[in-house]
């Protein structure tokens, strides 16, 4: 990694952020085993309880989704939904994740599996629950000594008592001190310059591509017209900047716990010291979540540079699918693994291909697809899959079947 910094070595050490550090031991394992199956208290991490017009619009903007179906009430009423509606991933703006357990360990959200059952309409109220289902491990890791992987289940229910979505997600917890040491050694082995040194011409080409990518919208993609091997329409993100992360948070992203300021934050940090660290430059108390926009925090976590949010990346995958399938399609399920980091300044190109055409037991016509998300270095940072129900020329669309009467 190339770093341009004129700070003297002693001053640089003084400016290092420090976070609590621990190793996985028998007492910690026993404590977490006892918590398996518990429904967690998540009030401090809930961001939206109602899908208001403003909440949905802010979320769509925060993930960079320009489909007017989510933001134009008339477009929603004219669609198969019959009313203004939120994107499927909006439930992640209500509640996504929580900082839980394993004091002194670092953690990364590493995978998600989502199932979408019902639309979320403007005006719906969404109640979220989160169950800690236990962990796997510990096991040795090439990244950081030993790791354990937590398993969670989020359930989202509307005011009618209908479960609109379920999300399983996994978090890898690691021994932070070991990760930081190995990260520094690995950086020397990699030809990695951060931030990425884009030329103005390269940035112009990327942004022209972003502006050319349009959602399919109200032009139905019929099941009969899809062939195995068809590619999904590409979706480009980047160069990813600080405001992209701030917009995701403002749209209801994943503050775990919810972000606060001044006395409101200090009261929380006094009660939960593991939630924060001291910024070595500003002197402020900052949340652990700041790894996504604060380089000192990222370095203390054992990572070279600020990086994206797991659920943010998941929302990109959902957007890829809704862009391709059109407003009359329905995402039944999708899953993704988060491999490597998406650093600020990276460009990520999402795409995929149709693997199979199927008729489900319900009688719906669907396709199974695999997806990818490749950065400018050619690495697939989010391989995944999805099942998408598509309209047919002779039957009702999958949205019509789920639309509220």
Helices and strands as residue ranges (DSSP letters): H 9-14, H 26-33, G 43-45, H 53-63, G 68-70, H 73-78, G 88-90, H 91-94, E 106-116, E 126-140, E 146-158, E 163-174, H 176-189, H 200-212, G 223-225, E 235-237, H 242-250, H 262-271, G 273-275, E 276-278, E 285-287, G 288-292, H 295-300, H 310-325, E 330-337, E 348-359, E 365-375, E 384-389, H 398-402
